[in-house]
């Protein structure tokens, strides 16, 4: 079967599950994943007969896509701030909004202009910790996660990207302290109340790790409260907390941090949603 025929077959099978723009974006990436051909090479080879093993891989991938499996988990690849990360179902797929959180920390670090001690709590794939280590070569960065499987993914990514990050397995909700003192503590913790699960895309709820997504309806700020509490002992003088937040929790979280003796600053993401908070202890 020729590549052109395979391409049309894939479109025909997926058109009812994906909108046209998404499908047209996905298709060349899918073909490259199976064949190794980039988009220019795909045009050159459009009328070529493809290997039977490739045909089998295409069909297996289509089945997974029809089952709502995220493409990043099918390929094992996701991009974050220009670097390719290995991902599997033990970790969240990195999001563009989280890139903006890292960029905000980078801005702050350039203003402070000194080597920083940084902790990333709930590190998952390690994308935040690794990106900060690569951006801030003099920083000492630690990634913390409760999940051994997630830490193995993070360690693999750090090795591939030659990032100098220390890794610690720790359940932050059961901790009386953090391993060291830090200038920056950053976290993109679980923050989605369980009641919202039924309204979310199947791609997320069926495949991404629930432990990294959801919190109870009764105490949705549990991770923020614990990190802010630990930060009182673990932050160095003028130390900062950086959080990614749920877009509709900003006011409540700002009030919570104020009650815990933090001065907090809110920033919106590229979509105009309240998404990030920076906080420091009041003088």
N, C-alpha and C positions, 0 to 999 in steps of 0.2 A: 504493500500500500504506500502511496506517495504521501509526503508530508502535507501537501495541500489538502488531500482527502482526510487525513487524520485531523488536521486543523478544523475543517468544516464539521467533521463528526463530533469533535469535542464541543464546538459551539452549539450544535444542535441538541446535545445532551444537557448542556448547562444553561441554555438561554432562559429556561423557565425558573431557574433558581438564582440567577445573577442578572443585575441590570446590565445594559449594553456597555456602559462606560467601564464598569468594574470588570466585566468579562474581557473587554479589549485590552485592559491593563494586565489582567492576570494571564492571559493566553501566552504571550511571548515569554513570560517568566516560567510558566509551566513547561513550555517546549525547551527552553534553555536548561531547566533542571534535569530533564530526561536526556536530552541529546548533547548538551554542552555547547550548542550553537547559540551565539548572541543574535540580536535582531537582524543585523546585516547578513550574517551567515544563514539565517533562516530564510531570508528572501532568495539568496543564491541557491539554496538547496530545496526550494519549495516543490520542485517537480521530481525530486529524488525519491527513490524507494527507501523506506526506512527499515531498520533491523527489526526482526520479529520480537526481540527482547524489549525494544523501545515501545513497540505497539502494546505489549503486555503492560509495561510500566504506565503508559498513558491511560489505559483502561482502569488499572488499579487506582490511579490518582483521581480519575473522574468519579469512581465509586466513593472514594473518601470525601471528595468535594460535595457530592450529592448527600452525604451524611453530615454535612455542615462542619467537617473538620477544617480548622483554619489552615490556609495555605502554608503559613510559616511552620506549622507542625508537620506538614507533609514533607516539606523540603528540609526541615531542621535549621532554617536560616531566618534571621530577622535583622533589620538594619537599625542602628542607633547612632546618631551623630556621625554618620559617614563610615562607620565600621560595621562589619558583619559579625553577628553573634549567633552562636549555637543555641537553639531553644528546643525544649520538649515539653511534655505536658506536666512537668514538675515545676515549671516557672511561667509567669505571665509573659505574654508577648509585649516587648517594649512599645510604648506609645509616643507619638510626637509631642504630646503635652509634657511628658517627663523630660524630653530633651530641653524644653524651655526652663524647667526647674534647674537642670544642670547648668544651663547658660546663665541663669541668675546667680548661682553660686560662683561661677567663674567670674562674673562681673564683680561680685563682692570681694573675691580673693585678689583680684587685680588692684582694687582700691586699698585693701589692707596691706598688700605687698610684703608678705613674710611667709615663711614655710608654715603650713597649717597641718594640724592634726584633725583628721576627718573620720567620722563614723557614719556608715550607711546602714540603717536598721531595716530589716526585711529586704535584704539585697537581691533575692531571687536570682535572675540570670547574671547579676553582677553589673548590669549596664551602667547604673549610676556611679558605683564605686570605681569601676574600670575607666569610665569616661573622665572622671575627675582626676584619677591618677595619671592619665595620659595628658590631660590639659594642664595639670599642675605638677610638674615633674619633681618639685621639691616637697610636695605634700606627703604625709604619712597617712595612708588610707586603710581603713578596716571595714570589711563587709560582714554584717551580722545577720544570721537567719536561723530560725528554729528547725528548718528542714535540711536534713543531711543530703537528700537528693538535689535540692536546689543549690546547695553549696558545691556539690560536684559539678554541676553545670557552670556555676560562676568560676570555679577554679579552672575548668577547661577553657573558658573564654579568656580569662586572664593570661593563661599560658599561650594561647593562640595569638593574642594581641600584645604580648610582652608587657603586661601591666604589673606593676609592683604593688600588690594588694594583700593584706593579711586577712584571713578568714576565721570567723569565730561562730561556732554553733551555740546558740543561746535562745532560750524562750524569754522574750522581753517581758511578758506578762507575769512571769514567775521570778523576776530578778529584783534583787535589792540594790544592785549597782551595775555599772558598765565596766568593761575591762580596764579602761584608762580614762584620762581626762582629754577633752577635745575642744578645739576652736569652733568646729562645725559638727552638728549632728543633723543628718538629713534622713528623711523617711518618706516613702510612698507606701503607707501601710494599708491594710484592708480597711475600707471605709464605706462599702456599699451595704446598707441595711438589707437584711434577708427579704423583707417585704417587696423589694424591687426586683427580685430574681425572676418572677413570673413575667415581667415586662421586658426582660433583656433578651438579646439575640441568642439563639441556640448555639451559635459558634462559640460564644463565651461560656455559657452555663454548662454545656456538655463537655467541654474540653479543657478550659483553663482552670487552674487549681483553686478550688473554693476557699481554701485556707488563706489565699493571698488576696481574695476579693471581698469576702463577706464578713460582716459583723452582726451582732444581735440587734434587733429592733429596739431593745430596752436600753442598750448602752453602746450606741454607734461610735462614740468618741473614746472608747476604751484604750486604744493604742496611743492616741494623742495625749491623753491624760497621763498614761504611764511614762511615755517618753519625756513629756514636760516635767514630770515629777523627778525622774532620773536625771534630767538635765540640770536640775538645781545643784546637784553634787558633781556632775560629770563635765559641765561646761567650764572652760577656763574663763578668765576675766574677759569681758566683752564677747563671750562666745555666742553663737547663733544657732537657732533651730530653723531648719528649712523643711516645710511639709508640702506634699501634694495633697489636695483636698477634693472632696465631692463638691461639685459646682453649687449645690444649694445649701451647703453647710457653713458657708463663710461667716455669716453674722454670729451664729451660735458658737463657732470655734473661736472667733475673735473675742467674744465675751468670756468664754471659758479660760482662754490664755490670760486675759486681763485679770480674772479672779485668781489665777495662779501666780500673779505678780510678774507677768511678762508683758512687754510692749510689743504689739504685733503689727505687721504691715502686710497688706493684701495685694496680690497681683493677678491680673487676668491672663488667660491663655490666648492663643492666636484666634480662637473662635469667639472671643469676648466673654468667656465664662470665668467666674471666680474660680481659680485653680491652684494658687500657691500662696503660702504664708511664710514670712520670715519673722522670727520672734527672738527677743533678747530679754534677759532679766532686767527689771526696772532698777534704776540706781538707788 
